[in-house]
Amino acid sequence: MEKNHRRRGKELENAILDAAWTSMQSIGYAQLTMDDIATAAHTNKNAIYRRWDTKLAVISDAGKRALSQGDYVSPMTVEEPNTGSLRDDLIALLSIPLPIIELTGRENVKALVQDYLPHLTFKTTDFLLSDSFLQRYLTGILDRAHNRGDIPLSATDIPTVVKRQPAIQLLANLLSDEPYDAATIALWVDRILLPLFKTA
């Protein structure tokens, strides 16, 4: 796009978001700067800072835009897993983030999470561990498993620390250099989650 084309409002915002996402994919989130984004978008940093306070905020919105334009489905719109099997439900639940990780790139996800952690508050931490789509879907999964006789306790009676294990495992993995893939998910389910829920 030519530098002398004056863009405003949504046109400029979209240009910045597209440039931010493309730049992150080529440079990597950890190395990406606001200057890089401004250069790629043919604008100046002031135009970015008027809309977003941090690189994390820009990339978060850029990711939402990229997600809406591709063949990926937001985790918030994925149906709650209900396969008739606790194991398969847990695998399906933990597989929901896979397309986003693929879209973003594993190293970029790790850097994003590391950047996000210092901004955590009690409210956001409680959301991640108690009220995220992961935890809300887990409640239905556990209740159906209890009704089938697969586990001894309903979701209400299972200790909170046990129900938080899927979210904790996911967060710990995203901060590590380990892969997040189907084999890793199956290992967690078979070695950690199923034993926990069956003996809670």
ZADO-1210 file (C-alpha; in nm, 4 decimals, padded with zeros to 6 digits):
<atoms>
<atom x="00.0000" y="00.0000" z="00.0000" code="MET" pos="1"/>
<atom x="00.1318" y="00.3449" z="-00.0851" code="GLU" pos="2"/>
<atom x="00.2453" y="00.5605" z="00.2015" code="LYS" pos="3"/>
<atom x="00.0549" y="00.8628" z="00.0762" code="ASN" pos="4"/>
<atom x="-00.2790" y="00.6857" z="00.0923" code="HIS" pos="5"/>
<atom x="-00.4466" y="00.8363" z="00.3964" code="ARG" pos="6"/>
<atom x="-00.6372" y="00.5726" z="00.5823" code="ARG" pos="7"/>
<atom x="-00.8601" y="00.6331" z="00.8793" code="ARG" pos="8"/>
<atom x="-01.0916" y="00.4500" z="01.1130" code="GLY" pos="9"/>
<atom x="-01.1597" y="00.0840" z="01.0437" code="LYS" pos="10"/>
<atom x="-00.9506" y="00.0787" z="00.7264" code="GLU" pos="11"/>
<atom x="-00.6421" y="00.1862" z="00.9195" code="LEU" pos="12"/>
<atom x="-00.7163" y="-00.0465" z="01.2102" code="GLU" pos="13"/>
<atom x="-00.7501" y="-00.3451" z="00.9791" code="ASN" pos="14"/>
<atom x="-00.4300" y="-00.2509" z="00.7966" code="ALA" pos="15"/>
<atom x="-00.2453" y="-00.2376" z="01.1301" code="ILE" pos="16"/>
<atom x="-00.3897" y="-00.5695" z="01.2449" code="LEU" pos="17"/>
<atom x="-00.3064" y="-00.7421" z="00.9180" code="ASP" pos="18"/>
<atom x="00.0452" y="-00.5996" z="00.9269" code="ALA" pos="19"/>
<atom x="00.0899" y="-00.7027" z="01.2899" code="ALA" pos="20"/>
<atom x="-00.0142" y="-01.0609" z="01.2203" code="TRP" pos="21"/>
<atom x="00.1989" y="-01.0932" z="00.9084" code="THR" pos="22"/>
<atom x="00.4986" y="-00.9396" z="01.0847" code="SER" pos="23"/>
<atom x="00.4617" y="-01.1737" z="01.3805" code="MET" pos="24"/>
<atom x="00.4601" y="-01.4747" z="01.1503" code="GLN" pos="25"/>
<atom x="00.7804" y="-01.3615" z="00.9789" code="SER" pos="26"/>
<atom x="00.9700" y="-01.2106" z="01.2729" code="ILE" pos="27"/>
<atom x="00.8264" y="-01.3968" z="01.5697" code="GLY" pos="28"/>
<atom x="00.6303" y="-01.2464" z="01.8573" code="TYR" pos="29"/>
<atom x="00.9267" y="-01.2256" z="02.0947" code="ALA" pos="30"/>
<atom x="01.1304" y="-01.0148" z="01.8501" code="GLN" pos="31"/>
<atom x="00.8397" y="-00.8128" z="01.7108" code="LEU" pos="32"/>
<atom x="00.8288" y="-00.4413" z="01.7978" code="THR" pos="33"/>
<atom x="00.5741" y="-00.1668" z="01.7521" code="MET" pos="34"/>
<atom x="00.8176" y="-00.0119" z="01.5050" code="ASP" pos="35"/>
<atom x="00.8029" y="-00.3301" z="01.2963" code="ASP" pos="36"/>
<atom x="00.4242" y="-00.3184" z="01.2950" code="ILE" pos="37"/>
<atom x="00.4157" y="00.0516" z="01.2053" code="ALA" pos="38"/>
<atom x="00.6625" y="00.0007" z="00.9198" code="THR" pos="39"/>
<atom x="00.4690" y="-00.2952" z="00.7792" code="ALA" pos="40"/>
<atom x="00.1405" y="-00.1036" z="00.8051" code="ALA" pos="41"/>
<atom x="00.2928" y="00.2110" z="00.6449" code="HIS" pos="42"/>
<atom x="00.1906" y="00.4221" z="00.9408" code="THR" pos="43"/>
<atom x="00.3500" y="00.5558" z="01.2587" code="ASN" pos="44"/>
<atom x="00.3566" y="00.4259" z="01.6140" code="LYS" pos="45"/>
<atom x="00.1244" y="00.6997" z="01.7338" code="ASN" pos="46"/>
<atom x="-00.1514" y="00.5573" z="01.5160" code="ALA" pos="47"/>
<atom x="-00.1017" y="00.2223" z="01.6851" code="ILE" pos="48"/>
<atom x="-00.0762" y="00.3541" z="02.0399" code="TYR" pos="49"/>
<atom x="-00.3969" y="00.5523" z="01.9965" code="ARG" pos="50"/>
<atom x="-00.5741" y="00.2179" z="01.9614" code="ARG" pos="51"/>
<atom x="-00.3651" y="-00.0327" z="02.1579" code="TRP" pos="52"/>
<atom x="-00.1475" y="00.0159" z="02.4652" code="ASP" pos="53"/>
<atom x="00.0797" y="-00.2840" z="02.4127" code="THR" pos="54"/>
<atom x="00.2099" y="-00.5253" z="02.1532" code="LYS" pos="55"/>
<atom x="00.0134" y="-00.7982" z="02.3314" code="LEU" pos="56"/>
<atom x="-00.3117" y="-00.6044" z="02.2796" code="ALA" pos="57"/>
<atom x="-00.2397" y="-00.5521" z="01.9088" code="VAL" pos="58"/>
<atom x="-00.1582" y="-00.9176" z="01.8477" code="ILE" pos="59"/>
<atom x="-00.4596" y="-01.0353" z="02.0487" code="SER" pos="60"/>
<atom x="-00.6913" y="-00.8368" z="01.8210" code="ASP" pos="61"/>
<atom x="-00.4887" y="-00.9356" z="01.5141" code="ALA" pos="62"/>
<atom x="-00.5339" y="-01.3009" z="01.6108" code="GLY" pos="63"/>
<atom x="-00.9100" y="-01.2583" z="01.6425" code="LYS" pos="64"/>
<atom x="-00.9178" y="-01.0989" z="01.2981" code="ARG" pos="65"/>
<atom x="-00.7035" y="-01.3743" z="01.1463" code="ALA" pos="66"/>
<atom x="-00.9231" y="-01.6368" z="01.3106" code="LEU" pos="67"/>
<atom x="-01.2397" y="-01.4801" z="01.1687" code="SER" pos="68"/>
<atom x="-01.0963" y="-01.4715" z="00.8159" code="GLN" pos="69"/>
<atom x="-00.9734" y="-01.8305" z="00.7956" code="GLY" pos="70"/>
<atom x="-01.1178" y="-02.1762" z="00.8232" code="ASP" pos="71"/>
<atom x="-01.0610" y="-02.1808" z="01.1985" code="TYR" pos="72"/>
<atom x="-01.3343" y="-02.1900" z="01.4592" code="VAL" pos="73"/>
<atom x="-01.3237" y="-01.9868" z="01.7780" code="SER" pos="74"/>
<atom x="-01.3116" y="-02.2020" z="02.0947" code="PRO" pos="75"/>
<atom x="-01.6090" y="-02.0032" z="02.2224" code="MET" pos="76"/>
<atom x="-01.8263" y="-02.1353" z="01.9362" code="THR" pos="77"/>
<atom x="-01.7157" y="-02.4998" z="01.9455" code="VAL" pos="78"/>
<atom x="-01.9830" y="-02.7326" z="02.0774" code="GLU" pos="79"/>
<atom x="-01.9221" y="-02.9023" z="02.4096" code="GLU" pos="80"/>
<atom x="-01.7753" y="-03.2505" z="02.3491" code="PRO" pos="81"/>
<atom x="-02.0318" y="-03.5260" z="02.4036" code="ASN" pos="82"/>
<atom x="-01.9019" y="-03.8504" z="02.2557" code="THR" pos="83"/>
<atom x="-02.0425" y="-04.0898" z="02.5160" code="GLY" pos="84"/>
<atom x="-01.6907" y="-04.1635" z="02.6472" code="SER" pos="85"/>
<atom x="-01.5100" y="-03.9709" z="02.9208" code="LEU" pos="86"/>
<atom x="-01.1723" y="-04.0383" z="02.7591" code="ARG" pos="87"/>
<atom x="-01.2852" y="-03.9217" z="02.4152" code="ASP" pos="88"/>
<atom x="-01.4609" y="-03.6173" z="02.5621" code="ASP" pos="89"/>
<atom x="-01.1441" y="-03.5115" z="02.7462" code="LEU" pos="90"/>
<atom x="-00.9322" y="-03.5592" z="02.4349" code="ILE" pos="91"/>
<atom x="-01.1814" y="-03.3561" z="02.2299" code="ALA" pos="92"/>
<atom x="-01.1867" y="-03.0840" z="02.4968" code="LEU" pos="93"/>
<atom x="-00.8097" y="-03.0464" z="02.5089" code="LEU" pos="94"/>
<atom x="-00.7931" y="-03.0576" z="02.1290" code="SER" pos="95"/>
<atom x="-01.0035" y="-02.7410" z="02.0933" code="ILE" pos="96"/>
<atom x="-00.6981" y="-02.5075" z="02.1164" code="PRO" pos="97"/>
<atom x="-00.5003" y="-02.7016" z="01.8529" code="LEU" pos="98"/>
<atom x="-00.6193" y="-02.4997" z="01.5487" code="PRO" pos="99"/>
<atom x="-00.5353" y="-02.1692" z="01.7207" code="ILE" pos="100"/>
<atom x="-00.1908" y="-02.2954" z="01.8176" code="ILE" pos="101"/>
<atom x="-00.1385" y="-02.4075" z="01.4573" code="GLU" pos="102"/>
<atom x="-00.2553" y="-02.0689" z="01.3274" code="LEU" pos="103"/>
<atom x="-00.0372" y="-01.8705" z="01.5668" code="THR" pos="104"/>
<atom x="00.2719" y="-02.0908" z="01.5745" code="GLY" pos="105"/>
<atom x="00.3993" y="-02.2820" z="01.8771" code="ARG" pos="106"/>
<atom x="00.6874" y="-02.0460" z="01.9607" code="GLU" pos="107"/>
<atom x="00.4654" y="-01.7422" z="01.9181" code="ASN" pos="108"/>
<atom x="00.2080" y="-01.8925" z="02.1550" code="VAL" pos="109"/>
<atom x="00.4765" y="-01.9514" z="02.4162" code="LYS" pos="110"/>
<atom x="00.6030" y="-01.5934" z="02.3862" code="ALA" pos="111"/>
<atom x="00.2471" y="-01.4577" z="02.4018" code="LEU" pos="112"/>
<atom x="00.1720" y="-01.6529" z="02.7191" code="VAL" pos="113"/>
<atom x="00.4962" y="-01.5333" z="02.8787" code="GLN" pos="114"/>
<atom x="00.4051" y="-01.1753" z="02.7900" code="ASP" pos="115"/>
<atom x="00.0531" y="-01.2209" z="02.9259" code="TYR" pos="116"/>
<atom x="00.1460" y="-01.3651" z="03.2654" code="LEU" pos="117"/>
<atom x="00.2655" y="-01.0369" z="03.4257" code="PRO" pos="118"/>
<atom x="-00.0756" y="-00.8847" z="03.3434" code="HIS" pos="119"/>
<atom x="-00.2713" y="-01.1549" z="03.5240" code="LEU" pos="120"/>
<atom x="-00.5062" y="-01.0350" z="03.7956" code="THR" pos="121"/>
<atom x="-00.7170" y="-01.2303" z="04.0404" code="PHE" pos="122"/>
<atom x="-01.0132" y="-01.1874" z="03.8050" code="LYS" pos="123"/>
<atom x="-00.8355" y="-01.3136" z="03.4931" code="THR" pos="124"/>
<atom x="-00.6661" y="-01.5978" z="03.6807" code="THR" pos="125"/>
<atom x="-01.0013" y="-01.7077" z="03.8203" code="ASP" pos="126"/>
<atom x="-01.1482" y="-01.6971" z="03.4684" code="PHE" pos="127"/>
<atom x="-00.8688" y="-01.9141" z="03.3265" code="LEU" pos="128"/>
<atom x="-00.8953" y="-02.1712" z="03.6036" code="LEU" pos="129"/>
<atom x="-01.2666" y="-02.1644" z="03.6783" code="SER" pos="130"/>
<atom x="-01.4787" y="-02.0021" z="03.4091" code="ASP" pos="131"/>
<atom x="-01.2987" y="-02.0470" z="03.0762" code="SER" pos="132"/>
<atom x="-01.4620" y="-02.2542" z="02.8007" code="PHE" pos="133"/>
<atom x="-01.2310" y="-02.5366" z="02.9110" code="LEU" pos="134"/>
<atom x="-01.3692" y="-02.5406" z="03.2639" code="GLN" pos="135"/>
<atom x="-01.7303" y="-02.4802" z="03.1679" code="ARG" pos="136"/>
<atom x="-01.7298" y="-02.7653" z="02.9161" code="TYR" pos="137"/>
<atom x="-01.5545" y="-02.9883" z="03.1679" code="LEU" pos="138"/>
<atom x="-01.8499" y="-02.9563" z="03.4056" code="THR" pos="139"/>
<atom x="-02.0900" y="-03.1084" z="03.1546" code="GLY" pos="140"/>
<atom x="-01.8392" y="-03.3766" z="03.0561" code="ILE" pos="141"/>
<atom x="-01.7904" y="-03.4845" z="03.4182" code="LEU" pos="142"/>
<atom x="-02.1599" y="-03.4802" z="03.5005" code="ASP" pos="143"/>
<atom x="-02.2418" y="-03.7019" z="03.2026" code="ARG" pos="144"/>
<atom x="-01.9583" y="-03.9362" z="03.2975" code="ALA" pos="145"/>
<atom x="-02.0953" y="-03.9555" z="03.6521" code="HIS" pos="146"/>
<atom x="-02.4467" y="-04.0253" z="03.5238" code="ASN" pos="147"/>
<atom x="-02.3084" y="-04.3108" z="03.3111" code="ARG" pos="148"/>
<atom x="-02.1286" y="-04.4516" z="03.6144" code="GLY" pos="149"/>
<atom x="-01.7813" y="-04.3848" z="03.4728" code="ASP" pos="150"/>
<atom x="-01.6668" y="-04.1774" z="03.7719" code="ILE" pos="151"/>
<atom x="-01.7843" y="-04.1809" z="04.1356" code="PRO" pos="152"/>
<atom x="-01.8508" y="-03.8082" z="04.1836" code="LEU" pos="153"/>
<atom x="-02.0435" y="-03.5400" z="03.9972" code="SER" pos="154"/>
<atom x="-01.8683" y="-03.2234" z="03.8842" code="ALA" pos="155"/>
<atom x="-01.9997" y="-03.0357" z="04.1885" code="THR" pos="156"/>
<atom x="-01.8457" y="-03.2883" z="04.4296" code="ASP" pos="157"/>
<atom x="-01.5053" y="-03.3207" z="04.2602" code="ILE" pos="158"/>
<atom x="-01.2507" y="-03.0973" z="04.4379" code="PRO" pos="159"/>
<atom x="-01.1783" y="-02.7714" z="04.2566" code="THR" pos="160"/>
<atom x="-00.8048" y="-02.8416" z="04.2490" code="VAL" pos="161"/>
<atom x="-00.8760" y="-03.1606" z="04.0534" code="VAL" pos="162"/>
<atom x="-01.1108" y="-02.9874" z="03.8067" code="LYS" pos="163"/>
<atom x="-00.8451" y="-02.7235" z="03.7402" code="ARG" pos="164"/>
<atom x="-00.5918" y="-02.9793" z="03.6210" code="GLN" pos="165"/>
<atom x="-00.6768" y="-02.9568" z="03.2476" code="PRO" pos="166"/>
<atom x="-00.6263" y="-02.5776" z="03.2494" code="ALA" pos="167"/>
<atom x="-00.3096" y="-02.6071" z="03.4577" code="ILE" pos="168"/>
<atom x="-00.1673" y="-02.8744" z="03.2258" code="GLN" pos="169"/>
<atom x="-00.2457" y="-02.6620" z="02.9212" code="LEU" pos="170"/>
<atom x="-00.0843" y="-02.3500" z="03.0684" code="LEU" pos="171"/>
<atom x="00.2238" y="-02.5392" z="03.1838" code="ALA" pos="172"/>
<atom x="00.2653" y="-02.6924" z="02.8395" code="ASN" pos="173"/>
<atom x="00.2327" y="-02.3601" z="02.6597" code="LEU" pos="174"/>
<atom x="00.5133" y="-02.2211" z="02.8763" code="LEU" pos="175"/>
<atom x="00.7399" y="-02.5130" z="02.7939" code="SER" pos="176"/>
<atom x="00.9223" y="-02.6252" z="02.4811" code="ASP" pos="177"/>
<atom x="00.7190" y="-02.9459" z="02.4657" code="GLU" pos="178"/>
<atom x="00.4859" y="-03.0056" z="02.1705" code="PRO" pos="179"/>
<atom x="00.1139" y="-02.9563" z="02.2059" code="TYR" pos="180"/>
<atom x="-00.0318" y="-03.2222" z="01.9824" code="ASP" pos="181"/>
<atom x="-00.2650" y="-03.5211" z="01.9752" code="ALA" pos="182"/>
<atom x="-00.0073" y="-03.7550" z="02.1319" code="ALA" pos="183"/>
<atom x="00.0557" y="-03.5147" z="02.4207" code="THR" pos="184"/>
<atom x="-00.3158" y="-03.4747" z="02.4840" code="ILE" pos="185"/>
<atom x="-00.3743" y="-03.8511" z="02.4870" code="ALA" pos="186"/>
<atom x="-00.0861" y="-03.8941" z="02.7324" code="LEU" pos="187"/>
<atom x="-00.2317" y="-03.6343" z="02.9708" code="TRP" pos="188"/>
<atom x="-00.5753" y="-03.7908" z="02.9551" code="VAL" pos="189"/>
<atom x="-00.4567" y="-04.1488" z="03.0089" code="ASP" pos="190"/>
<atom x="-00.1834" y="-04.0858" z="03.2676" code="ARG" pos="191"/>
<atom x="-00.3173" y="-03.7854" z="03.4605" code="ILE" pos="192"/>
<atom x="-00.6784" y="-03.6848" z="03.4065" code="LEU" pos="193"/>
<atom x="-00.8613" y="-04.0183" z="03.3912" code="LEU" pos="194"/>
<atom x="-00.6914" y="-04.1523" z="03.7081" code="PRO" pos="195"/>
<atom x="-00.7669" y="-03.8246" z="03.8872" code="LEU" pos="196"/>
<atom x="-01.1352" y="-03.8124" z="03.7961" code="PHE" pos="197"/>
<atom x="-01.1893" y="-04.1819" z="03.8648" code="LYS" pos="198"/>
<atom x="-01.0424" y="-04.1615" z="04.2142" code="THR" pos="199"/>
<atom x="-01.1507" y="-03.8091" z="04.3168" code="ALA" pos="200"/>
</atoms>
